[in-house]
Amino acid sequence: MDNDPEFPAEEPANLKFLRRLVTTLTATMIVGLVVMITLVVIRLNASTPDLALPAYIELPDGTRATAFTQAPNWYAVVTADDRILIFNRDSGELTQQISVNSRP
């Protein structure tokens, strides 16, 4: 018989190719996953710029602040009467007013 357990039959060429292909793809996926995890960790550990809060904000008379947000060059205050007031960070002056139409 040709099925001698001491001498296994040689694998077909396409089976060898398939085994190498699966091994290569597995290694590529592992390396890609490690790279993605490393990039996420680096991105999460990156320091964010510290934006100091303004010492005071002078709002127009009769307005009440409900929210505040800031950027490097400006800060904004959302008022109770549905307006967004945008102030210059350096001078503190009001540069823009945006009316917001709230839903009923």
C-alpha positions in Angstrom: 0.0 0.0 0.0 1.0 3.6 -0.6 -0.3 4.8 2.8 2.7 4.1 4.9 2.5 6.0 8.3 6.3 6.4 8.5 6.5 8.2 5.2 3.7 10.7 4.8 2.8 11.7 1.3 4.0 15.0 0.0 1.5 17.9 0.1 0.2 19.2 -3.2 1.6 22.5 -4.3 -1.6 24.4 -3.9 -2.0 23.2 -0.3 1.5 24.5 0.6 0.6 27.8 -1.1 -2.6 28.1 0.9 -0.9 27.3 4.2 1.7 30.0 3.5 -0.9 32.5 2.5 -3.0 32.0 5.6 0.2 32.3 7.8 1.2 35.5 6.0 -2.3 37.0 6.3 -2.5 36.1 10.0 0.9 37.8 10.7 -0.2 40.9 8.7 -3.4 41.1 10.7 -1.5 40.8 14.0 1.0 43.5 13.0 -1.8 45.8 11.8 -3.7 45.3 15.1 -0.6 46.2 17.1 0.0 49.3 15.0 -3.7 50.4 15.5 -3.6 49.9 19.2 -0.3 51.8 19.4 -1.7 54.7 17.5 -4.8 54.9 19.6 -2.7 54.9 22.8 -0.4 57.6 21.4 -3.4 59.7 20.4 -5.2 59.4 23.8 -2.0 60.3 25.7 -1.3 63.4 23.6 -1.5 66.5 25.7 -4.3 68.9 24.9 -3.6 72.6 24.9 -4.6 74.3 28.1 -7.1 77.0 27.6 -7.4 79.3 30.6 -10.8 80.6 31.5 -11.3 84.3 31.1 -11.1 86.2 34.4 -14.6 87.6 33.9 -17.1 87.9 31.1 -19.2 91.0 30.8 -22.6 90.1 29.4 -25.1 92.6 28.0 -27.7 93.7 30.5 -30.6 91.4 31.1 -28.9 88.3 29.8 -28.4 85.1 31.7 -25.7 82.5 30.7 -26.8 78.9 30.3 -23.7 77.4 28.6 -20.1 78.3 27.8 -17.5 77.0 25.3 -14.1 78.2 24.2 -11.5 77.9 21.5 -8.0 79.3 21.2 -9.1 82.6 19.7 -12.6 83.1 21.1 -15.1 81.9 23.6 -18.9 81.8 23.4 -21.8 82.1 25.8 -25.2 80.7 25.2 -27.9 82.8 26.8 -31.3 81.9 28.2 -33.0 84.0 25.5 -31.6 81.7 22.7 -28.6 83.7 21.5 -25.0 82.7 21.2 -22.6 85.5 22.1 -19.1 85.2 20.7 -16.3 87.1 22.4 -12.7 87.8 21.3 -10.4 86.0 23.7 -7.7 88.7 23.7 -9.8 91.8 24.0 -12.9 90.4 25.6 -15.2 92.3 23.3 -18.4 90.9 21.8 -17.7 90.1 18.2 -20.8 88.3 17.0 -24.3 87.5 18.1 -26.2 84.5 16.7 -29.9 84.0 17.2 -31.0 80.4 17.7 -34.5 79.3 16.7 -35.5 76.7 19.3 -38.1 74.1 18.6 -41.5 74.5 20.2 
